Amino acid sequence: MADGKTRAAKAALEFVKDGMGVGLGSGSTAAEFIRLLGARAKARKWKLACVPTSEDSRVLALKAGLSTCALDEVKSLGLAVDGADAVDPNLNLVKGGGGCHAREKVVAYAAKKFVCIVDESKLRKSLDGFPVPVEVLPFAGAHVARAIERDWDAKAEFRRGGGKLGPVVTDNGNYILDATFRRVGDPRELERDLQCLPGVVASGIFAARRPILIIGRKDKAEMRA
Ligand code: 5RP
């Protein structure tokens, strides 16, 4: 039986057309989309140029039989499809649970349409207190953490991985801070202000680009835009 993630991923397939450049997000919901897209592209003999947002998604896409390329190899991205960790009622997102949000943001903001696929567990009344991943240059990490704690009512900690001692290193060779803001306020302002801190590569707040949201519920997929 399909779960919410699969149901949302399946509904997102309807946005794909033959010949498109498609941005592939990262995480378990995006992985479902990649799997289903591979099957549909094969059945319909579609030619797609898929831009993965992580090494993980690149490997999944190749396994699913999709052709992948780098962002600079496609003239335009018609669509990007990705998951999220938290969604507020105004469709502001927090992403980066998998540490891929810097590339995810570039791809989502570059695409003509950005479709976000989630199950019900991601819906929240507000983003207050939800940890916001912030990718930082290693050189600047501790400095950025101090600046976040000084300028906001927040706590910022380096993300540590499993299987290796030390901080998580992203696909871009950077570190991640998980910053918990007691009150997020205006998510667009927070996104902009974090981006202005020298040393920040990208935050996991996605507020400047409104997605088409697909929520996979128990019995249906619901769309909000
Ligand atoms: C990865 C992400 C993912 O989209 C987010 O963590 C959601 O993951 P999942 O679909 O596994 O719940 O932002 O950086």
Residues whose N, C-alpha, C, O or C-beta is under 5 A from the ligand:
A	BS01	5RP	S26 G27 S28 T29 A30 D82 G83 A84 D85 K95 G96 G97 G98 G99 C100 H101
